[in-house]
Amino acid sequence: MRPEALNSLFVEVEALEGVGPKLRKPLEKLGLTRIRDLAYHLPDRFVERRAITNLDEAGVGENVIVALTVREYRSPSGRGPFRVIAEDAAGNICTVTYFGRASYTGKKQLPIGETRWVAGRIDQYGQMLQIVHPEHVSEDSSAPIRQLCEAVYPLSEGLTQGRAASLVAQALKALPELPEWIEPSLTAKTGWPLWREALTEAHRGVNGPARDRLAYDELFANALALMLVRESNRSQRGTPLVGDGSLRAKLKLPFALTGAQARSIGEIEGDLAQPSPMLRLLQGDVGSGKTVVALSSMLIAVEAGAQAALLAPTEILARQHYETLSRMLQGTGVEIALLTGRDKGKAREAILMGLLGGAIQIVVGTHAIFQDSVAYKNLALVVIDEQHRFGVGQRLMLARKGRRAPHTLAMTATPIPRTLTLAQYGEMEVSKLDELPPGRQAIDTRVVAVERMDDVVGALTRHIESGQQAYWVCPMVNESETDDLAAAEARYAALKERFGDTVALVHGQLRPEVKDAAMERFARGEAKLLVATTVIEVGVDVPNSTLMVIEQAERFGLAQLHQLRGRVGRGSGKSTCLLLRGNQLSETGRQRLALMRETQDGFRLAEEDLQLRGGGELLGTRQSGDTPFRIASLGQITKLLPLAHDDARLLIERDGGLAGPRGEAARLLLYLFERDWGVQLLRSG
């Protein structure tokens, strides 16, 4: 249960003055539904202004506050702007300009003959200075003076800067006094303000120490929660699994294991033999052979007389895993089943009975495999594919399905830099598949200017006519899903006009069954071209698809580009990836595309991506979902996460965990950042 001291922070935003159903919608789009969310809705930047009395003191492009006396109005004859002619105390003329329907606002704010304080940016219009759409107009000189440094907040349609600032100010007034959870010597060394002061300062422009402290809080909460998961896991009794190798010996693999595969299987085998449940992450680059490692792990469980389950994030990926594993298991005598939300009636009943009785030894499926109606005879190993799609809570639901806590092997096809691995999977041991199987062909990667679009479509035509398939990925236009969708649908319409019904479309707003149907059409070869946004499924395996076109490739992070490129090159044929670039290419974008041509090593690309993005450019992060943080930037993660990790360990090992005095404060922090599953685990454990 949430501590009472935090209740005021989790009150809904409707409790604030001025918030009704109309304003609720734009706030929800930004994830601002409670007082706490507004308090942590930090400014993107700050506008610095200078108070002046004489316009001659100001430079063009400067943000100023100046007292202006209104002399006349000039209304447009046609569609032109409405202009207010005014002068400063020295008699210098300045035009205050309003476009569109804002003439009414101009007359209301600036009555003829009156003096008002005007805040805005000085621009040049012909020989005259002007301020277009002033940010503030006030009779009271102290009001704009207080805005010498003004926060600029992220907005959505229907929310203005003024309203955002007003709501944040109300939220900050509701902040309670909370005890300090950071180790005292660290606050002394860094000079960080207290929590409440830090939040207030971060909204006022005092950015360095205050923002770092808030980022540290988020990182510390995450590190502590993950550490509590690990501690809870170690204290639980699992089922030691020791296989005799009999089933693994029957596998007829068409290739020899790589050194990385053999090493990872050995690490997993050692973990499974222990009495405490395994928590291990298997990181494998595109095509590195994670499935074989997962199968070997599941066979160890079956050899030991137990059951194993493989959890996939989507139905199509679950079916694909089932078909691949079924082929590999031929001749072993192992019973494998597929269970998804679509299974109904007698077929579903038969699977449920097989799991309960133990006749089914391996089950593959979506979240349906841990619903209440599904019971197992002896579930001892859970393999989770695409781990980043599942939260800790979902993993805990699976853990309750065994007689004892089952061993967990999580897999991700996204190579993650070491720092971010610690941030997201700090409770897990890590195995890396950093070798590709022999004989795998390199993908021919080329960068093509957007002016050559006709040539690209021509090449695509020849490719499809030869009987092969292709992907076309549309860019992330901006943070708006609507704009992303519009870009994808426009490209889909254009390509459908050229190729007819052989084109399929997949995007995030499709209903799951519609999306799956489109993917299945493509997987079966009925659709020759799949147009997709960045939601294209990781792990979808269509060997006949040997061409990938990525539009406006400079907008993507390196990790995302690498994942998308990995959708091709999965068969024996030569594959090509075309990176279509726009004309506005930044130096970072140029470096990214050059690296994509240079290497296909996902681990190197992930590290390079982190270096290129630094602390500011988060586009790749947002697209690939490789950081769970809203406040901490990549630069802050790199700088502060090792500190947070060490402090969390200190709290658990030296300071008595959540039971000690500092632990009580840390418990508040876990609830504040909604990492309270760490507390729940401690209770249940």
ChimeraX attribute file (.defattr): number of C-alpha atoms within 10 A of each C-alpha:
attribute: neighborCount
match mode: 1-to-1
recipient: residues
	/A:1	7
	/A:2	14
	/A:3	10
	/A:4	8
	/A:5	12
	/A:6	18
	/A:7	13
	/A:8	15
	/A:9	20
	/A:10	14
	/A:11	15
	/A:12	14
	/A:13	24
	/A:14	15
	/A:15	11
	/A:16	16
	/A:17	10
	/A:18	11
	/A:19	14
	/A:20	12
	/A:21	8
	/A:22	10
	/A:23	16
	/A:24	16
	/A:25	17
	/A:26	17
	/A:27	22
	/A:28	13
	/A:29	13
	/A:30	14
	/A:31	12
	/A:32	19
	/A:33	18
	/A:34	20
	/A:35	26
	/A:36	24
	/A:37	19
	/A:38	23
	/A:39	24
	/A:40	19
	/A:41	22
	/A:42	21
	/A:43	17
	/A:44	10
	/A:45	15
	/A:46	17
	/A:47	14
	/A:48	14
	/A:49	19
	/A:50	16
	/A:51	18
	/A:52	15
	/A:53	15
	/A:54	16
	/A:55	22
	/A:56	11
	/A:57	8
	/A:58	17
	/A:59	14
	/A:60	11
	/A:61	12
	/A:62	14
	/A:63	21
	/A:64	24
	/A:65	27
	/A:66	25
	/A:67	23
	/A:68	29
	/A:69	23
	/A:70	23
	/A:71	16
	/A:72	15
	/A:73	19
	/A:74	13
	/A:75	13
	/A:76	12
	/A:77	8
	/A:78	6
	/A:79	9
	/A:80	11
	/A:81	18
	/A:82	23
	/A:83	23
	/A:84	24
	/A:85	20
	/A:86	25
	/A:87	19
	/A:88	21
	/A:89	15
	/A:90	11
	/A:91	12
	/A:92	14
	/A:93	18
	/A:94	24
	/A:95	25
	/A:96	23
	/A:97	19
	/A:98	20
	/A:99	15
	/A:100	9
	/A:101	10
	/A:102	14
	/A:103	20
	/A:104	10
	/A:105	11
	/A:106	21
	/A:107	15
	/A:108	10
	/A:109	16
	/A:110	26
	/A:111	16
	/A:112	16
	/A:113	12
	/A:114	13
	/A:115	20
	/A:116	22
	/A:117	22
	/A:118	25
	/A:119	25
	/A:120	22
	/A:121	20
	/A:122	23
	/A:123	18
	/A:124	14
	/A:125	11
	/A:126	7
	/A:127	6
	/A:128	11
	/A:129	18
	/A:130	24
	/A:131	24
	/A:132	16
	/A:133	17
	/A:134	17
	/A:135	15
	/A:136	16
	/A:137	22
	/A:138	16
	/A:139	15
	/A:140	11
	/A:141	15
	/A:142	10
	/A:143	13
	/A:144	23
	/A:145	17
	/A:146	9
	/A:147	18
	/A:148	18
	/A:149	17
	/A:150	19
	/A:151	22
	/A:152	17
	/A:153	19
	/A:154	15
	/A:155	14
	/A:156	14
	/A:157	10
	/A:158	12
	/A:159	16
	/A:160	14
	/A:161	15
	/A:162	13
	/A:163	14
	/A:164	18
	/A:165	19
	/A:166	14
	/A:167	19
	/A:168	23
	/A:169	15
	/A:170	15
	/A:171	21
	/A:172	20
	/A:173	10
	/A:174	15
	/A:175	20
	/A:176	14
	/A:177	12
	/A:178	14
	/A:179	15
	/A:180	18
	/A:181	21
	/A:182	23
	/A:183	15
	/A:184	10
	/A:185	9
	/A:186	12
	/A:187	14
	/A:188	10
	/A:189	8
	/A:190	11
	/A:191	12
	/A:192	19
	/A:193	18
	/A:194	18
	/A:195	21
	/A:196	16
	/A:197	14
	/A:198	21
	/A:199	22
	/A:200	20
	/A:201	17
	/A:202	23
	/A:203	27
	/A:204	16
	/A:205	18
	/A:206	15
	/A:207	15
	/A:208	12
	/A:209	16
	/A:210	24
	/A:211	24
	/A:212	22
	/A:213	25
	/A:214	22
	/A:215	20
	/A:216	22
	/A:217	24
	/A:218	24
	/A:219	27
	/A:220	28
	/A:221	27
	/A:222	29
	/A:223	28
	/A:224	31
	/A:225	25
	/A:226	25
	/A:227	21
	/A:228	24
	/A:229	25
	/A:230	20
	/A:231	17
	/A:232	16
	/A:233	21
	/A:234	16
	/A:235	13
	/A:236	14
	/A:237	15
	/A:238	23
	/A:239	25
	/A:240	20
	/A:241	25
	/A:242	18
	/A:243	19
	/A:244	13
	/A:245	13
	/A:246	12
	/A:247	18
	/A:248	18
	/A:249	9
	/A:250	14
	/A:251	15
	/A:252	13
	/A:253	10
	/A:254	7
	/A:255	9
	/A:256	10
	/A:257	15
	/A:258	17
	/A:259	14
	/A:260	20
	/A:261	24
	/A:262	13
	/A:263	16
	/A:264	22
	/A:265	20
	/A:266	14
	/A:267	15
	/A:268	26
	/A:269	19
	/A:270	14
	/A:271	20
	/A:272	27
	/A:273	18
	/A:274	16
	/A:275	16
	/A:276	20
	/A:277	27
	/A:278	28
	/A:279	23
	/A:280	21
	/A:281	23
	/A:282	26
	/A:283	25
	/A:284	26
	/A:285	25
	/A:286	28
	/A:287	18
	/A:288	22
	/A:289	19
	/A:290	21
	/A:291	16
	/A:292	17
	/A:293	22
	/A:294	23
	/A:295	21
	/A:296	18
	/A:297	25
	/A:298	25
	/A:299	27
	/A:300	26
	/A:301	29
	/A:302	24
	/A:303	19
	/A:304	17
	/A:305	16
	/A:306	21
	/A:307	27
	/A:308	27
	/A:309	25
	/A:310	24
	/A:311	27
	/A:312	25
	/A:313	19
	/A:314	18
	/A:315	22
	/A:316	23
	/A:317	22
	/A:318	22
	/A:319	18
	/A:320	18
	/A:321	22
	/A:322	21
	/A:323	15
	/A:324	13
	/A:325	18
	/A:326	15
	/A:327	10
	/A:328	17
	/A:329	21
	/A:330	13
	/A:331	12
	/A:332	15
	/A:333	9
	/A:334	16
	/A:335	16
	/A:336	20
	/A:337	18
	/A:338	21
	/A:339	24
	/A:340	19
	/A:341	13
	/A:342	10
	/A:343	13
	/A:344	10
	/A:345	8
	/A:346	9
	/A:347	10
	/A:348	16
	/A:349	13
	/A:350	12
	/A:351	20
	/A:352	20
	/A:353	16
	/A:354	20
	/A:355	23
	/A:356	16
	/A:357	14
	/A:358	18
	/A:359	15
	/A:360	21
	/A:361	26
	/A:362	27
	/A:363	22
	/A:364	27
	/A:365	25
	/A:366	21
	/A:367	18
	/A:368	17
	/A:369	24
	/A:370	20
	/A:371	12
	/A:372	9
	/A:373	8
	/A:374	16
	/A:375	18
	/A:376	24
	/A:377	19
	/A:378	22
	/A:379	31
	/A:380	30
	/A:381	32
	/A:382	29
	/A:383	24
	/A:384	24
	/A:385	26
	/A:386	19
	/A:387	23
	/A:388	21
	/A:389	13
	/A:390	16
	/A:391	9
	/A:392	14
	/A:393	11
	/A:394	12
	/A:395	17
	/A:396	14
	/A:397	12
	/A:398	21
	/A:399	21
	/A:400	13
	/A:401	22
	/A:402	20
	/A:403	15
	/A:404	17
	/A:405	22
	/A:406	28
	/A:407	29
	/A:408	24
	/A:409	24
	/A:410	24
	/A:411	22
	/A:412	21
	/A:413	24
	/A:414	23
	/A:415	25
	/A:416	25
	/A:417	18
	/A:418	12
	/A:419	17
	/A:420	19
	/A:421	18
	/A:422	19
	/A:423	24
	/A:424	18
	/A:425	20
	/A:426	20
	/A:427	22
	/A:428	21
	/A:429	17
	/A:430	20
	/A:431	19
	/A:432	18
	/A:433	25
	/A:434	19
	/A:435	16
	/A:436	19
	/A:437	17
	/A:438	11
	/A:439	8
	/A:440	15
	/A:441	15
	/A:442	12
	/A:443	22
	/A:444	14
	/A:445	20
	/A:446	15
	/A:447	18
	/A:448	19
	/A:449	15
	/A:450	16
	/A:451	12
	/A:452	12
	/A:453	13
	/A:454	10
	/A:455	12
	/A:456	16
	/A:457	14
	/A:458	11
	/A:459	13
	/A:460	22
	/A:461	13
	/A:462	11
	/A:463	17
	/A:464	17
	/A:465	11
	/A:466	9
	/A:467	11
	/A:468	18
	/A:469	26
	/A:470	27
	/A:471	26
	/A:472	23
	/A:473	24
	/A:474	25
	/A:475	21
	/A:476	22
	/A:477	16
	/A:478	11
	/A:479	11
	/A:480	11
	/A:481	15
	/A:482	12
	/A:483	14
	/A:484	19
	/A:485	21
	/A:486	13
	/A:487	16
	/A:488	24
	/A:489	19
	/A:490	12
	/A:491	19
	/A:492	22
	/A:493	15
	/A:494	11
	/A:495	19
	/A:496	17
	/A:497	11
	/A:498	13
	/A:499	15
	/A:500	12
	/A:501	13
	/A:502	18
	/A:503	23
	/A:504	23
	/A:505	23
	/A:506	25
	/A:507	20
	/A:508	15
	/A:509	12
	/A:510	11
	/A:511	9
	/A:512	13
	/A:513	12
	/A:514	13
	/A:515	17
	/A:516	17
	/A:517	14
	/A:518	18
	/A:519	22
	/A:520	14
	/A:521	16
	/A:522	24
	/A:523	21
	/A:524	11
	/A:525	17
	/A:526	15
	/A:527	20
	/A:528	24
	/A:529	27
	/A:530	24
	/A:531	23
	/A:532	24
	/A:533	21
	/A:534	22
	/A:535	13
	/A:536	19
	/A:537	17
	/A:538	18
	/A:539	20
	/A:540	18
	/A:541	18
	/A:542	20
	/A:543	17
	/A:544	22
	/A:545	28
	/A:546	24
	/A:547	26
	/A:548	27
	/A:549	24
	/A:550	24
	/A:551	23
	/A:552	22
	/A:553	25
	/A:554	25
	/A:555	21
	/A:556	24
	/A:557	27
	/A:558	29
	/A:559	28
	/A:560	23
	/A:561	23
	/A:562	22
	/A:563	21
	/A:564	23
	/A:565	27
	/A:566	23
	/A:567	26
	/A:568	27
	/A:569	27
	/A:570	21
	/A:571	15
	/A:572	12
	/A:573	16
	/A:574	15
	/A:575	23
	/A:576	20
	/A:577	26
	/A:578	20
	/A:579	25
	/A:580	21
	/A:581	22
	/A:582	15
	/A:583	10
	/A:584	9
	/A:585	13
	/A:586	11
	/A:587	9
	/A:588	15
	/A:589	19
	/A:590	13
	/A:591	16
	/A:592	24
	/A:593	22
	/A:594	14
	/A:595	16
	/A:596	22
	/A:597	15
	/A:598	11
	/A:599	14
	/A:600	18
	/A:601	16
	/A:602	24
	/A:603	21
	/A:604	15
	/A:605	25
	/A:606	21
	/A:607	18
	/A:608	18
	/A:609	23
	/A:610	24
	/A:611	12
	/A:612	18
	/A:613	18
	/A:614	15
	/A:615	16
	/A:616	11
	/A:617	16
	/A:618	15
	/A:619	16
	/A:620	19
	/A:621	20
	/A:622	15
	/A:623	17
	/A:624	19
	/A:625	13
	/A:626	20
	/A:627	19
	/A:628	16
	/A:629	16
	/A:630	11
	/A:631	19
	/A:632	23
	/A:633	19
	/A:634	22
	/A:635	16
	/A:636	19
	/A:637	24
	/A:638	18
	/A:639	15
	/A:640	19
	/A:641	24
	/A:642	17
	/A:643	17
	/A:644	24
	/A:645	21
	/A:646	13
	/A:647	18
	/A:648	27
	/A:649	17
	/A:650	15
	/A:651	21
	/A:652	18
	/A:653	10
	/A:654	10
	/A:655	16
	/A:656	13
	/A:657	20
	/A:658	19
	/A:659	14
	/A:660	14
	/A:661	14
	/A:662	19
	/A:663	19
	/A:664	15
	/A:665	17
	/A:666	25
	/A:667	23
	/A:668	23
	/A:669	24
	/A:670	22
	/A:671	18
	/A:672	20
	/A:673	15
	/A:674	15
	/A:675	20
	/A:676	20
	/A:677	18
	/A:678	24
	/A:679	19
	/A:680	13
	/A:681	18
	/A:682	16
	/A:683	9
	/A:684	7
	/A:685	13
